Amino acid sequence: MAKASSSIHSSRRKSRKAHFSAPSSVRRNIMSAPLSKELREKYNVRSIPIRKDDEVTIVRGSNKDKEGKVTSVYRLKYVIHVERVTRDKASGQSVPLGIHPSNVVITKLKLDKDRESILARIKAGREQREKAKEDAN
């Protein structure tokens, strides 16, 4: 069987190099998070790149079930910071904990016209694929 996508390498070494040396524009897509069931039904979109001011629920890890607004998206480290998800240092200073976007679910989107157009584009493509699938049968 042929590779699913010829643009992505199947070599572990090359895949890791591509991941860790990816530019910010590519990291944005890698840092996508799934939408909640309600949002998924509303927009007909499964996941979307996360951004500041989205509201999320953590679904994996030691901070599971905590909710909050995304305060920053740290693309260099592939993590996001969520409000009230912090750790106290020995000095008493509170620092935000980095959470990978795959471990959260977006519960509320920060919408502007650019993001709405992205959602519409993804939805249109998905509907077109489903229609093509039905026509093939």
Contacts in CASP RR format, 6 or more apart in sequence:
PFRMAT RR
TARGET T0000
AUTHOR 0000-0000-0000
METHOD contacts of the structure
MODEL  1
MAKASSSIHSSRRKSRKAHFSAPSSVRRNIMSAPLSKELREKYNVRSIPI
RKDDEVTIVRGSNKDKEGKVTSVYRLKYVIHVERVTRDKASGQSVPLGIH
PSNVVITKLKLDKDRESILARIKAGREQREKAKEDAN
3 10 0 8 1.000
8 15 0 8 1.000
8 18 0 8 1.000
9 15 0 8 1.000
9 18 0 8 1.000
19 30 0 8 1.000
22 30 0 8 1.000
24 75 0 8 1.000
27 75 0 8 1.000
27 78 0 8 1.000
28 49 0 8 1.000
28 75 0 8 1.000
29 49 0 8 1.000
30 78 0 8 1.000
31 49 0 8 1.000
31 50 0 8 1.000
31 73 0 8 1.000
31 75 0 8 1.000
31 78 0 8 1.000
31 80 0 8 1.000
31 101 0 8 1.000
32 47 0 8 1.000
32 48 0 8 1.000
32 49 0 8 1.000
32 50 0 8 1.000
32 101 0 8 1.000
33 47 0 8 1.000
33 48 0 8 1.000
33 49 0 8 1.000
33 50 0 8 1.000
33 54 0 8 1.000
33 56 0 8 1.000
33 101 0 8 1.000
33 102 0 8 1.000
33 104 0 8 1.000
33 105 0 8 1.000
33 106 0 8 1.000
34 40 0 8 1.000
34 46 0 8 1.000
34 47 0 8 1.000
34 102 0 8 1.000
34 105 0 8 1.000
34 106 0 8 1.000
35 43 0 8 1.000
35 45 0 8 1.000
35 46 0 8 1.000
35 47 0 8 1.000
35 48 0 8 1.000
35 105 0 8 1.000
35 106 0 8 1.000
35 109 0 8 1.000
36 57 0 8 1.000
36 105 0 8 1.000
36 106 0 8 1.000
36 107 0 8 1.000
39 45 0 8 1.000
39 106 0 8 1.000
39 107 0 8 1.000
39 108 0 8 1.000
39 109 0 8 1.000
40 46 0 8 1.000
43 119 0 8 1.000
43 122 0 8 1.000
43 123 0 8 1.000
44 122 0 8 1.000
44 123 0 8 1.000
44 126 0 8 1.000
44 127 0 8 1.000
45 119 0 8 1.000
45 122 0 8 1.000
45 123 0 8 1.000
45 126 0 8 1.000
48 106 0 8 1.000
48 109 0 8 1.000
48 115 0 8 1.000
48 118 0 8 1.000
48 119 0 8 1.000
48 122 0 8 1.000
50 56 0 8 1.000
50 70 0 8 1.000
50 73 0 8 1.000
50 80 0 8 1.000
50 101 0 8 1.000
50 104 0 8 1.000
50 106 0 8 1.000
51 70 0 8 1.000
51 73 0 8 1.000
51 110 0 8 1.000
51 115 0 8 1.000
52 70 0 8 1.000
52 71 0 8 1.000
52 72 0 8 1.000
52 73 0 8 1.000
52 110 0 8 1.000
53 69 0 8 1.000
53 70 0 8 1.000
53 110 0 8 1.000
54 69 0 8 1.000
54 70 0 8 1.000
54 106 0 8 1.000
54 108 0 8 1.000
54 109 0 8 1.000
54 110 0 8 1.000
55 67 0 8 1.000
55 68 0 8 1.000
55 69 0 8 1.000
55 70 0 8 1.000
55 106 0 8 1.000
55 107 0 8 1.000
55 108 0 8 1.000
56 67 0 8 1.000
56 68 0 8 1.000
56 69 0 8 1.000
56 70 0 8 1.000
56 80 0 8 1.000
56 82 0 8 1.000
56 104 0 8 1.000
56 105 0 8 1.000
56 106 0 8 1.000
56 107 0 8 1.000
57 65 0 8 1.000
57 66 0 8 1.000
57 67 0 8 1.000
57 68 0 8 1.000
57 104 0 8 1.000
57 105 0 8 1.000
57 107 0 8 1.000
58 64 0 8 1.000
58 65 0 8 1.000
58 66 0 8 1.000
58 67 0 8 1.000
58 82 0 8 1.000
58 85 0 8 1.000
58 99 0 8 1.000
58 103 0 8 1.000
58 104 0 8 1.000
59 65 0 8 1.000
59 103 0 8 1.000
59 104 0 8 1.000
59 105 0 8 1.000
60 103 0 8 1.000
61 103 0 8 1.000
63 85 0 8 1.000
63 97 0 8 1.000
63 99 0 8 1.000
66 82 0 8 1.000
66 84 0 8 1.000
66 85 0 8 1.000
67 107 0 8 1.000
68 82 0 8 1.000
68 83 0 8 1.000
68 84 0 8 1.000
68 85 0 8 1.000
69 82 0 8 1.000
69 83 0 8 1.000
70 80 0 8 1.000
70 81 0 8 1.000
70 82 0 8 1.000
70 83 0 8 1.000
71 81 0 8 1.000
71 82 0 8 1.000
71 83 0 8 1.000
71 96 0 8 1.000
72 80 0 8 1.000
72 81 0 8 1.000
72 96 0 8 1.000
73 80 0 8 1.000
74 80 0 8 1.000
74 81 0 8 1.000
74 98 0 8 1.000
77 98 0 8 1.000
78 100 0 8 1.000
78 101 0 8 1.000
79 98 0 8 1.000
79 99 0 8 1.000
79 100 0 8 1.000
79 101 0 8 1.000
80 98 0 8 1.000
80 99 0 8 1.000
80 100 0 8 1.000
80 101 0 8 1.000
80 104 0 8 1.000
81 96 0 8 1.000
81 97 0 8 1.000
81 98 0 8 1.000
81 99 0 8 1.000
82 96 0 8 1.000
82 97 0 8 1.000
82 99 0 8 1.000
82 104 0 8 1.000
85 96 0 8 1.000
85 97 0 8 1.000
85 98 0 8 1.000
85 99 0 8 1.000
86 94 0 8 1.000
86 95 0 8 1.000
86 96 0 8 1.000
86 97 0 8 1.000
87 94 0 8 1.000
87 95 0 8 1.000
87 97 0 8 1.000
88 94 0 8 1.000
88 95 0 8 1.000
89 95 0 8 1.000
109 115 0 8 1.000
END
